[in-house]
């Protein structure tokens, strides 16, 4: 762990805590490292989503009813 790391208290569901503890043992990674990796991945995914939304901001909106109508017409719904 880096000397620049910050300490935080988190509360986990008991089943998640147990799973995290087992994964920590199986992977020889600390629970902190696993949590840091998971949070980093979640934030990266959010950043990708935001970039995709930004890229499509000027696309025309399609009403939901029109999408449903098209899906029914194509036999996909």
PDB file of N, CA, C and O in Angstrom, chain B, residues numbered from 101:
ATOM      1  N   UNK B 101       0.842  -1.180   0.000  1.00  0.00           N
ATOM      2  CA  UNK B 101       0.000   0.000   0.000  1.00  0.00           C
ATOM      3  C   UNK B 101       0.886   1.242   0.000  1.00  0.00           C
ATOM      4  O   UNK B 101       1.911   1.288   0.680  1.00  0.00           O
ATOM      5  N   UNK B 102       0.485   2.225  -0.756  1.00  0.00           N
ATOM      6  CA  UNK B 102       1.250   3.461  -0.886  1.00  0.00           C
ATOM      7  C   UNK B 102       1.202   4.273   0.399  1.00  0.00           C
ATOM      8  O   UNK B 102       0.226   4.204   1.146  1.00  0.00           O
ATOM      9  N   UNK B 103       2.251   5.038   0.655  1.00  0.00           N
ATOM     10  CA  UNK B 103       2.245   5.921   1.823  1.00  0.00           C
ATOM     11  C   UNK B 103       1.261   7.061   1.632  1.00  0.00           C
ATOM     12  O   UNK B 103       0.926   7.765   2.584  1.00  0.00           O
ATOM     13  N   UNK B 104       0.791   7.246   0.382  1.00  0.00           N
ATOM     14  CA  UNK B 104      -0.191   8.284   0.103  1.00  0.00           C
ATOM     15  C   UNK B 104      -1.619   7.777   0.259  1.00  0.00           C
ATOM     16  O   UNK B 104      -2.565   8.530   0.031  1.00  0.00           O
ATOM     17  N   UNK B 105      -1.793   6.512   0.645  1.00  0.00           N
ATOM     18  CA  UNK B 105      -3.129   5.943   0.808  1.00  0.00           C
ATOM     19  C   UNK B 105      -3.867   6.614   1.948  1.00  0.00           C
ATOM     20  O   UNK B 105      -3.266   7.037   2.936  1.00  0.00           O
ATOM     21  N   UNK B 106      -5.179   6.703   1.797  1.00  0.00           N
ATOM     22  CA  UNK B 106      -6.042   7.270   2.828  1.00  0.00           C
ATOM     23  C   UNK B 106      -6.823   6.143   3.473  1.00  0.00           C
ATOM     24  O   UNK B 106      -7.224   5.188   2.808  1.00  0.00           O
ATOM     25  N   UNK B 107      -7.029   6.259   4.740  1.00  0.00           N
ATOM     26  CA  UNK B 107      -7.785   5.258   5.481  1.00  0.00           C
ATOM     27  C   UNK B 107      -9.257   5.633   5.465  1.00  0.00           C
ATOM     28  O   UNK B 107      -9.608   6.803   5.616  1.00  0.00           O
ATOM     29  N   UNK B 108     -10.122   4.633   5.280  1.00  0.00           N
ATOM     30  CA  UNK B 108     -11.562   4.859   5.287  1.00  0.00           C
ATOM     31  C   UNK B 108     -12.251   3.676   5.966  1.00  0.00           C
ATOM     32  O   UNK B 108     -11.776   2.543   5.898  1.00  0.00           O
ATOM     33  N   UNK B 109     -13.341   3.950   6.598  1.00  0.00           N
ATOM     34  CA  UNK B 109     -14.137   2.890   7.191  1.00  0.00           C
ATOM     35  C   UNK B 109     -15.309   2.621   6.262  1.00  0.00           C
ATOM     36  O   UNK B 109     -16.049   3.534   5.895  1.00  0.00           O
ATOM     37  N   UNK B 110     -15.469   1.355   5.886  1.00  0.00           N
ATOM     38  CA  UNK B 110     -16.607   0.977   5.050  1.00  0.00           C
ATOM     39  C   UNK B 110     -17.367  -0.139   5.756  1.00  0.00           C
ATOM     40  O   UNK B 110     -16.799  -0.875   6.563  1.00  0.00           O
ATOM     41  N   UNK B 111     -18.625  -0.255   5.455  1.00  0.00           N
ATOM     42  CA  UNK B 111     -19.459  -1.295   6.032  1.00  0.00           C
ATOM     43  C   UNK B 111     -19.940  -2.194   4.901  1.00  0.00           C
ATOM     44  O   UNK B 111     -20.610  -1.740   3.973  1.00  0.00           O
ATOM     45  N   UNK B 112     -19.594  -3.464   4.989  1.00  0.00           N
ATOM     46  CA  UNK B 112     -19.951  -4.428   3.959  1.00  0.00           C
ATOM     47  C   UNK B 112     -21.042  -5.358   4.465  1.00  0.00           C
ATOM     48  O   UNK B 112     -21.116  -5.681   5.650  1.00  0.00           O
ATOM     49  N   UNK B 113     -21.871  -5.771   3.544  1.00  0.00           N
ATOM     50  CA  UNK B 113     -22.832  -6.827   3.828  1.00  0.00           C
ATOM     51  C   UNK B 113     -22.008  -8.045   4.270  1.00  0.00           C
ATOM     52  O   UNK B 113     -20.963  -8.322   3.682  1.00  0.00           O
ATOM     53  N   UNK B 114     -22.461  -8.770   5.292  1.00  0.00           N
ATOM     54  CA  UNK B 114     -21.668  -9.911   5.774  1.00  0.00           C
ATOM     55  C   UNK B 114     -21.308 -10.928   4.694  1.00  0.00           C
ATOM     56  O   UNK B 114     -20.203 -11.470   4.708  1.00  0.00           O
ATOM     57  N   UNK B 115     -22.214 -11.194   3.762  1.00  0.00           N
ATOM     58  CA  UNK B 115     -21.918 -12.158   2.696  1.00  0.00           C
ATOM     59  C   UNK B 115     -20.842 -11.613   1.759  1.00  0.00           C
ATOM     60  O   UNK B 115     -19.984 -12.367   1.301  1.00  0.00           O
ATOM     61  N   UNK B 116     -20.878 -10.311   1.469  1.00  0.00           N
ATOM     62  CA  UNK B 116     -19.841  -9.704   0.636  1.00  0.00           C
ATOM     63  C   UNK B 116     -18.493  -9.734   1.351  1.00  0.00           C
ATOM     64  O   UNK B 116     -17.460  -9.996   0.735  1.00  0.00           O
ATOM     65  N   UNK B 117     -18.512  -9.466   2.640  1.00  0.00           N
ATOM     66  CA  UNK B 117     -17.269  -9.490   3.421  1.00  0.00           C
ATOM     67  C   UNK B 117     -16.643 -10.884   3.375  1.00  0.00           C
ATOM     68  O   UNK B 117     -15.433 -11.027   3.196  1.00  0.00           O
ATOM     69  N   UNK B 118     -17.474 -11.901   3.537  1.00  0.00           N
ATOM     70  CA  UNK B 118     -16.976 -13.277   3.509  1.00  0.00           C
ATOM     71  C   UNK B 118     -16.387 -13.600   2.136  1.00  0.00           C
ATOM     72  O   UNK B 118     -15.302 -14.173   2.042  1.00  0.00           O
ATOM     73  N   UNK B 119     -17.106 -13.228   1.072  1.00  0.00           N
ATOM     74  CA  UNK B 119     -16.617 -13.487  -0.286  1.00  0.00           C
ATOM     75  C   UNK B 119     -15.311 -12.744  -0.545  1.00  0.00           C
ATOM     76  O   UNK B 119     -14.389 -13.294  -1.148  1.00  0.00           O
ATOM     77  N   UNK B 120     -15.233 -11.500  -0.092  1.00  0.00           N
ATOM     78  CA  UNK B 120     -14.024 -10.699  -0.274  1.00  0.00           C
ATOM     79  C   UNK B 120     -12.847 -11.317   0.478  1.00  0.00           C
ATOM     80  O   UNK B 120     -11.726 -11.364  -0.029  1.00  0.00           O
ATOM     81  N   UNK B 121     -13.114 -11.782   1.674  1.00  0.00           N
ATOM     82  CA  UNK B 121     -12.064 -12.403   2.488  1.00  0.00           C
ATOM     83  C   UNK B 121     -11.541 -13.672   1.809  1.00  0.00           C
ATOM     84  O   UNK B 121     -10.334 -13.908   1.772  1.00  0.00           O
ATOM     85  N   UNK B 122     -12.448 -14.483   1.276  1.00  0.00           N
ATOM     86  CA  UNK B 122     -12.050 -15.710   0.583  1.00  0.00           C
ATOM     87  C   UNK B 122     -11.250 -15.373  -0.672  1.00  0.00           C
ATOM     88  O   UNK B 122     -10.214 -15.986  -0.931  1.00  0.00           O
ATOM     89  N   UNK B 123     -11.728 -14.399  -1.453  1.00  0.00           N
ATOM     90  CA  UNK B 123     -11.013 -13.995  -2.663  1.00  0.00           C
ATOM     91  C   UNK B 123      -9.629 -13.461  -2.306  1.00  0.00           C
ATOM     92  O   UNK B 123      -8.660 -13.710  -3.023  1.00  0.00           O
ATOM     93  N   UNK B 124      -9.539 -12.739  -1.214  1.00  0.00           N
ATOM     94  CA  UNK B 124      -8.259 -12.201  -0.759  1.00  0.00           C
ATOM     95  C   UNK B 124      -7.266 -13.332  -0.491  1.00  0.00           C
ATOM     96  O   UNK B 124      -6.100 -13.256  -0.878  1.00  0.00           O
ATOM     97  N   UNK B 125      -7.739 -14.356   0.161  1.00  0.00           N
ATOM     98  CA  UNK B 125      -6.880 -15.499   0.476  1.00  0.00           C
ATOM     99  C   UNK B 125      -6.482 -16.241  -0.803  1.00  0.00           C
ATOM    100  O   UNK B 125      -5.319 -16.599  -0.991  1.00  0.00           O
ATOM    101  N   UNK B 126      -7.471 -16.466  -1.679  1.00  0.00           N
ATOM    102  CA  UNK B 126      -7.216 -17.231  -2.904  1.00  0.00           C
ATOM    103  C   UNK B 126      -6.284 -16.509  -3.870  1.00  0.00           C
ATOM    104  O   UNK B 126      -5.521 -17.150  -4.592  1.00  0.00           O
ATOM    105  N   UNK B 127      -6.341 -15.175  -3.888  1.00  0.00           N
ATOM    106  CA  UNK B 127      -5.529 -14.410  -4.842  1.00  0.00           C
ATOM    107  C   UNK B 127      -4.253 -13.848  -4.230  1.00  0.00           C
ATOM    108  O   UNK B 127      -3.430 -13.256  -4.928  1.00  0.00           O
ATOM    109  N   UNK B 128      -4.092 -14.033  -2.930  1.00  0.00           N
ATOM    110  CA  UNK B 128      -2.948 -13.476  -2.194  1.00  0.00           C
ATOM    111  C   UNK B 128      -2.881 -11.957  -2.329  1.00  0.00           C
ATOM    112  O   UNK B 128      -1.801 -11.367  -2.342  1.00  0.00           O
ATOM    113  N   UNK B 129      -4.065 -11.332  -2.431  1.00  0.00           N
ATOM    114  CA  UNK B 129      -4.152  -9.870  -2.465  1.00  0.00           C
ATOM    115  C   UNK B 129      -4.900  -9.420  -1.218  1.00  0.00           C
ATOM    116  O   UNK B 129      -5.812 -10.101  -0.748  1.00  0.00           O
ATOM    117  N   UNK B 130      -4.511  -8.282  -0.693  1.00  0.00           N
ATOM    118  CA  UNK B 130      -5.206  -7.770   0.481  1.00  0.00           C
ATOM    119  C   UNK B 130      -6.630  -7.362   0.119  1.00  0.00           C
ATOM    120  O   UNK B 130      -6.934  -7.074  -1.039  1.00  0.00           O
ATOM    121  N   UNK B 131      -7.487  -7.343   1.119  1.00  0.00           N
ATOM    122  CA  UNK B 131      -8.862  -6.893   0.894  1.00  0.00           C
ATOM    123  C   UNK B 131      -8.859  -5.448   0.406  1.00  0.00           C
ATOM    124  O   UNK B 131      -9.667  -5.079  -0.446  1.00  0.00           O
ATOM    125  N   UNK B 132      -7.960  -4.632   0.939  1.00  0.00           N
ATOM    126  CA  UNK B 132      -7.857  -3.237   0.493  1.00  0.00           C
ATOM    127  C   UNK B 132      -7.511  -3.148  -0.985  1.00  0.00           C
ATOM    128  O   UNK B 132      -8.078  -2.339  -1.718  1.00  0.00           O
ATOM    129  N   UNK B 133      -6.571  -3.991  -1.418  1.00  0.00           N
ATOM    130  CA  UNK B 133      -6.170  -3.974  -2.826  1.00  0.00           C
ATOM    131  C   UNK B 133      -7.338  -4.387  -3.717  1.00  0.00           C
ATOM    132  O   UNK B 133      -7.569  -3.775  -4.760  1.00  0.00           O
ATOM    133  N   UNK B 134      -8.073  -5.417  -3.315  1.00  0.00           N
ATOM    134  CA  UNK B 134      -9.223  -5.869  -4.099  1.00  0.00           C
ATOM    135  C   UNK B 134     -10.301  -4.782  -4.180  1.00  0.00           C
ATOM    136  O   UNK B 134     -10.891  -4.559  -5.237  1.00  0.00           O
ATOM    137  N   UNK B 135     -10.545  -4.118  -3.063  1.00  0.00           N
ATOM    138  CA  UNK B 135     -11.549  -3.046  -3.046  1.00  0.00           C
ATOM    139  C   UNK B 135     -11.086  -1.884  -3.916  1.00  0.00           C
ATOM    140  O   UNK B 135     -11.879  -1.332  -4.678  1.00  0.00           O
ATOM    141  N   UNK B 136      -9.804  -1.504  -3.814  1.00  0.00           N
ATOM    142  CA  UNK B 136      -9.273  -0.431  -4.654  1.00  0.00           C
ATOM    143  C   UNK B 136      -9.419  -0.770  -6.137  1.00  0.00           C
ATOM    144  O   UNK B 136      -9.812   0.082  -6.934  1.00  0.00           O
ATOM    145  N   UNK B 137      -9.104  -2.009  -6.506  1.00  0.00           N
ATOM    146  CA  UNK B 137      -9.223  -2.430  -7.904  1.00  0.00           C
ATOM    147  C   UNK B 137     -10.683  -2.357  -8.374  1.00  0.00           C
ATOM    148  O   UNK B 137     -10.963  -1.889  -9.478  1.00  0.00           O
ATOM    149  N   UNK B 138     -11.604  -2.821  -7.530  1.00  0.00           N
ATOM    150  CA  UNK B 138     -13.026  -2.823  -7.895  1.00  0.00           C
ATOM    151  C   UNK B 138     -13.556  -1.399  -8.056  1.00  0.00           C
ATOM    152  O   UNK B 138     -14.298  -1.114  -8.996  1.00  0.00           O
ATOM    153  N   UNK B 139     -13.181  -0.513  -7.150  1.00  0.00           N
ATOM    154  CA  UNK B 139     -13.634   0.878  -7.236  1.00  0.00           C
ATOM    155  C   UNK B 139     -13.027   1.546  -8.459  1.00  0.00           C
ATOM    156  O   UNK B 139     -13.711   2.280  -9.171  1.00  0.00           O
ATOM    157  N   UNK B 140     -11.748   1.296  -8.705  1.00  0.00           N
ATOM    158  CA  UNK B 140     -11.079   1.872  -9.883  1.00  0.00           C
ATOM    159  C   UNK B 140     -11.775   1.425 -11.166  1.00  0.00           C
ATOM    160  O   UNK B 140     -11.998   2.234 -12.067  1.00  0.00           O
ATOM    161  N   UNK B 141     -12.119   0.136 -11.252  1.00  0.00           N
ATOM    162  CA  UNK B 141     -12.806  -0.388 -12.439  1.00  0.00           C
ATOM    163  C   UNK B 141     -14.193   0.238 -12.591  1.00  0.00           C
ATOM    164  O   UNK B 141     -14.595   0.585 -13.701  1.00  0.00           O
ATOM    165  N   UNK B 142     -14.919   0.382 -11.494  1.00  0.00           N
ATOM    166  CA  UNK B 142     -16.258   0.975 -11.548  1.00  0.00           C
ATOM    167  C   UNK B 142     -16.183   2.432 -12.010  1.00  0.00           C
ATOM    168  O   UNK B 142     -16.996   2.872 -12.823  1.00  0.00           O
ATOM    169  N   UNK B 143     -15.214   3.169 -11.494  1.00  0.00           N
ATOM    170  CA  UNK B 143     -15.067   4.569 -11.897  1.00  0.00           C
ATOM    171  C   UNK B 143     -14.641   4.688 -13.359  1.00  0.00           C
ATOM    172  O   UNK B 143     -15.091   5.590 -14.067  1.00  0.00           O
ATOM    173  N   UNK B 144     -13.776   3.782 -13.810  1.00  0.00           N
ATOM    174  CA  UNK B 144     -13.355   3.793 -15.215  1.00  0.00           C
ATOM    175  C   UNK B 144     -14.543   3.501 -16.126  1.00  0.00           C
ATOM    176  O   UNK B 144     -14.695   4.117 -17.182  1.00  0.00           O
ATOM    177  N   UNK B 145     -15.380   2.558 -15.708  1.00  0.00           N
ATOM    178  CA  UNK B 145     -16.577   2.232 -16.497  1.00  0.00           C
ATOM    179  C   UNK B 145     -17.516   3.438 -16.555  1.00  0.00           C
ATOM    180  O   UNK B 145     -18.083   3.733 -17.606  1.00  0.00           O
ATOM    181  N   UNK B 146     -17.679   4.128 -15.437  1.00  0.00           N
ATOM    182  CA  UNK B 146     -18.502   5.340 -15.418  1.00  0.00           C
ATOM    183  C   UNK B 146     -17.940   6.392 -16.367  1.00  0.00           C
ATOM    184  O   UNK B 146     -18.693   7.051 -17.085  1.00  0.00           O
ATOM    185  N   UNK B 147     -16.623   6.549 -16.370  1.00  0.00           N
ATOM    186  CA  UNK B 147     -15.987   7.536 -17.250  1.00  0.00           C
ATOM    187  C   UNK B 147     -16.224   7.172 -18.717  1.00  0.00           C
ATOM    188  O   UNK B 147     -16.469   8.047 -19.548  1.00  0.00           O
ATOM    189  N   UNK B 148     -16.151   5.876 -19.027  1.00  0.00           N
ATOM    190  CA  UNK B 148     -16.414   5.425 -20.401  1.00  0.00           C
ATOM    191  C   UNK B 148     -17.858   5.719 -20.793  1.00  0.00           C
ATOM    192  O   UNK B 148     -18.125   6.177 -21.904  1.00  0.00           O
ATOM    193  N   UNK B 149     -18.788   5.453 -19.874  1.00  0.00           N
ATOM    194  CA  UNK B 149     -20.203   5.725 -20.137  1.00  0.00           C
ATOM    195  C   UNK B 149     -20.437   7.210 -20.385  1.00  0.00           C
ATOM    196  O   UNK B 149     -21.138   7.587 -21.324  1.00  0.00           O
ATOM    197  N   UNK B 150     -19.851   8.043 -19.548  1.00  0.00           N
ATOM    198  CA  UNK B 150     -20.017   9.494 -19.712  1.00  0.00           C
ATOM    199  C   UNK B 150     -19.435   9.964 -21.046  1.00  0.00           C
ATOM    200  O   UNK B 150     -20.012  10.826 -21.709  1.00  0.00           O
ATOM    201  N   UNK B 151     -18.305   9.402 -21.432  1.00  0.00           N
ATOM    202  CA  UNK B 151     -17.700   9.769 -22.714  1.00  0.00           C
ATOM    203  C   UNK B 151     -18.609   9.354 -23.869  1.00  0.00           C
ATOM    204  O   UNK B 151     -18.750  10.091 -24.845  1.00  0.00           O
ATOM    205  N   UNK B 152     -19.225   8.178 -23.760  1.00  0.00           N
ATOM    206  CA  UNK B 152     -20.136   7.711 -24.810  1.00  0.00           C
ATOM    207  C   UNK B 152     -21.360   8.616 -24.894  1.00  0.00           C
ATOM    208  O   UNK B 152     -21.818   8.939 -25.990  1.00  0.00           O
ATOM    209  N   UNK B 153     -21.894   9.028 -23.739  1.00  0.00           N
ATOM    210  CA  UNK B 153     -23.045   9.939 -23.732  1.00  0.00           C
ATOM    211  C   UNK B 153     -22.671  11.276 -24.362  1.00  0.00           C
ATOM    212  O   UNK B 153     -23.431  11.848 -25.144  1.00  0.00           O
ATOM    213  N   UNK B 154     -21.491  11.758 -24.005  1.00  0.00           N
ATOM    214  CA  UNK B 154     -21.027  13.046 -24.540  1.00  0.00           C
ATOM    215  C   UNK B 154     -20.880  12.975 -26.069  1.00  0.00           C
ATOM    216  O   UNK B 154     -21.208  13.922 -26.783  1.00  0.00           O
ATOM    217  N   UNK B 155     -20.387  11.852 -26.539  1.00  0.00           N
ATOM    218  CA  UNK B 155     -20.176  11.659 -27.972  1.00  0.00           C
ATOM    219  C   UNK B 155     -21.504  11.663 -28.739  1.00  0.00           C
ATOM    220  O   UNK B 155     -21.555  12.049 -29.907  1.00  0.00           O
ATOM    221  N   UNK B 156     -22.585  11.226 -28.061  1.00  0.00           N
ATOM    222  CA  UNK B 156     -23.879  11.091 -28.732  1.00  0.00           C
ATOM    223  C   UNK B 156     -24.855  12.203 -28.372  1.00  0.00           C
ATOM    224  O   UNK B 156     -26.040  12.108 -28.693  1.00  0.00           O
ATOM    225  N   UNK B 157     -24.381  13.252 -27.712  1.00  0.00           N
ATOM    226  CA  UNK B 157     -25.259  14.298 -27.200  1.00  0.00           C
ATOM    227  C   UNK B 157     -26.086  14.986 -28.293  1.00  0.00           C
ATOM    228  O   UNK B 157     -27.194  15.446 -28.021  1.00  0.00           O
ATOM    229  N   UNK B 158     -25.575  15.062 -29.503  1.00  0.00           N
ATOM    230  CA  UNK B 158     -26.291  15.756 -30.578  1.00  0.00           C
ATOM    231  C   UNK B 158     -27.153  14.836 -31.445  1.00  0.00           C
ATOM    232  O   UNK B 158     -27.773  15.288 -32.407  1.00  0.00           O
ATOM    233  N   UNK B 159     -27.192  13.553 -31.104  1.00  0.00           N
ATOM    234  CA  UNK B 159     -28.037  12.636 -31.857  1.00  0.00           C
ATOM    235  C   UNK B 159     -29.510  12.913 -31.546  1.00  0.00           C
ATOM    236  O   UNK B 159     -29.848  13.288 -30.423  1.00  0.00           O
ATOM    237  N   UNK B 160     -30.377  12.730 -32.531  1.00  0.00           N
ATOM    238  CA  UNK B 160     -31.797  12.971 -32.272  1.00  0.00           C
ATOM    239  C   UNK B 160     -32.364  11.941 -31.294  1.00  0.00           C
ATOM    240  O   UNK B 160     -31.936  10.787 -31.264  1.00  0.00           O
ATOM    241  N   UNK B 161     -33.324  12.379 -30.506  1.00  0.00           N
ATOM    242  CA  UNK B 161     -33.985  11.478 -29.574  1.00  0.00           C
ATOM    243  C   UNK B 161     -35.056  10.687 -30.308  1.00  0.00           C
ATOM    244  O   UNK B 161     -35.733  11.213 -31.191  1.00  0.00           O
ATOM    245  N   UNK B 162     -35.206   9.424 -29.938  1.00  0.00           N
ATOM    246  CA  UNK B 162     -36.235   8.575 -30.529  1.00  0.00           C
ATOM    247  C   UNK B 162     -37.224   8.231 -29.421  1.00  0.00           C
ATOM    248  O   UNK B 162     -36.833   7.657 -28.404  1.00  0.00           O
ATOM    249  N   UNK B 163     -38.486   8.570 -29.599  1.00  0.00           N
ATOM    250  CA  UNK B 163     -39.480   8.252 -28.565  1.00  0.00           C
ATOM    251  C   UNK B 163     -39.554   6.741 -28.317  1.00  0.00           C
ATOM    252  O   UNK B 163     -39.443   5.944 -29.248  1.00  0.00           O
ATOM    253  N   UNK B 164     -39.738   6.369 -27.075  1.00  0.00           N
ATOM    254  CA  UNK B 164     -39.781   4.965 -26.675  1.00  0.00           C
ATOM    255  C   UNK B 164     -40.858   4.209 -27.437  1.00  0.00           C
ATOM    256  O   UNK B 164     -40.644   3.069 -27.849  1.00  0.00           O
ATOM    257  N   UNK B 165     -42.010   4.831 -27.627  1.00  0.00           N
ATOM    258  CA  UNK B 165     -43.106   4.157 -28.337  1.00  0.00           C
ATOM    259  C   UNK B 165     -42.691   3.803 -29.765  1.00  0.00           C
ATOM    260  O   UNK B 165     -43.112   2.775 -30.297  1.00  0.00           O
ATOM    261  N   UNK B 166     -41.864   4.654 -30.389  1.00  0.00           N
ATOM    262  CA  UNK B 166     -41.384   4.368 -31.744  1.00  0.00           C
ATOM    263  C   UNK B 166     -40.414   3.186 -31.748  1.00  0.00           C
ATOM    264  O   UNK B 166     -40.420   2.375 -32.674  1.00  0.00           O
ATOM    265  N   UNK B 167     -39.596   3.093 -30.725  1.00  0.00           N
ATOM    266  CA  UNK B 167     -38.666   1.968 -30.608  1.00  0.00           C
ATOM    267  C   UNK B 167     -39.455   0.678 -30.446  1.00  0.00           C
ATOM    268  O   UNK B 167     -39.156  -0.321 -31.100  1.00  0.00           O
ATOM    269  N   UNK B 168     -40.474   0.693 -29.568  1.00  0.00           N
ATOM    270  CA  UNK B 168     -41.309  -0.490 -29.375  1.00  0.00           C
ATOM    271  C   UNK B 168     -42.000  -0.896 -30.670  1.00  0.00           C
ATOM    272  O   UNK B 168     -42.046  -2.077 -31.014  1.00  0.00           O
ATOM    273  N   UNK B 169     -42.534   0.084 -31.382  1.00  0.00           N
ATOM    274  CA  UNK B 169     -43.229  -0.172 -32.641  1.00  0.00           C
ATOM    275  C   UNK B 169     -42.271  -0.847 -33.632  1.00  0.00           C
ATOM    276  O   UNK B 169     -42.649  -1.803 -34.308  1.00  0.00           O
ATOM    277  N   UNK B 170     -41.050  -0.354 -33.713  1.00  0.00           N
ATOM    278  CA  UNK B 170     -40.048  -0.912 -34.628  1.00  0.00           C
ATOM    279  C   UNK B 170     -39.678  -2.345 -34.234  1.00  0.00           C
ATOM    280  O   UNK B 170     -39.542  -3.211 -35.098  1.00  0.00           O
ATOM    281  N   UNK B 171     -39.516  -2.593 -32.941  1.00  0.00           N
ATOM    282  CA  UNK B 171     -39.190  -3.933 -32.458  1.00  0.00           C
ATOM    283  C   UNK B 171     -40.315  -4.918 -32.778  1.00  0.00           C
ATOM    284  O   UNK B 171     -40.059  -6.053 -33.180  1.00  0.00           O
ATOM    285  N   UNK B 172     -41.550  -4.480 -32.597  1.00  0.00           N
ATOM    286  CA  UNK B 172     -42.701  -5.344 -32.911  1.00  0.00           C
ATOM    287  C   UNK B 172     -42.771  -5.618 -34.412  1.00  0.00           C
ATOM    288  O   UNK B 172     -43.026  -6.748 -34.826  1.00  0.00           O
ATOM    289  N   UNK B 173     -42.549  -4.597 -35.217  1.00  0.00           N
ATOM    290  CA  UNK B 173     -42.600  -4.734 -36.664  1.00  0.00           C
ATOM    291  C   UNK B 173     -41.562  -5.733 -37.170  1.00  0.00           C
ATOM    292  O   UNK B 173     -41.823  -6.513 -38.086  1.00  0.00           O
ATOM    293  N   UNK B 174     -40.362  -5.691 -36.545  1.00  0.00           N
ATOM    294  CA  UNK B 174     -39.270  -6.587 -36.937  1.00  0.00           C
ATOM    295  C   UNK B 174     -39.391  -7.980 -36.315  1.00  0.00           C
ATOM    296  O   UNK B 174     -38.575  -8.859 -36.594  1.00  0.00           O
ATOM    297  N   UNK B 175     -40.417  -8.184 -35.467  1.00  0.00           N
ATOM    298  CA  UNK B 175     -40.612  -9.486 -34.819  1.00  0.00           C
ATOM    299  C   UNK B 175     -39.637  -9.774 -33.698  1.00  0.00           C
ATOM    300  O   UNK B 175     -39.462 -10.926 -33.302  1.00  0.00           O
ATOM    301  N   UNK B 176     -39.001  -8.735 -33.184  1.00  0.00           N
ATOM    302  CA  UNK B 176     -38.039  -8.924 -32.089  1.00  0.00           C
ATOM    303  C   UNK B 176     -38.683  -8.751 -30.726  1.00  0.00           C
ATOM    304  O   UNK B 176     -38.029  -8.910 -29.695  1.00  0.00           O
ATOM    305  N   UNK B 177     -39.978  -8.423 -30.728  1.00  0.00           N
ATOM    306  CA  UNK B 177     -40.681  -8.216 -29.456  1.00  0.00           C
ATOM    307  C   UNK B 177     -42.048  -8.841 -29.545  1.00  0.00           C
ATOM    308  O   UNK B 177     -42.816  -8.787 -28.584  1.00  0.00           O
TER     309      UNK B 177
END
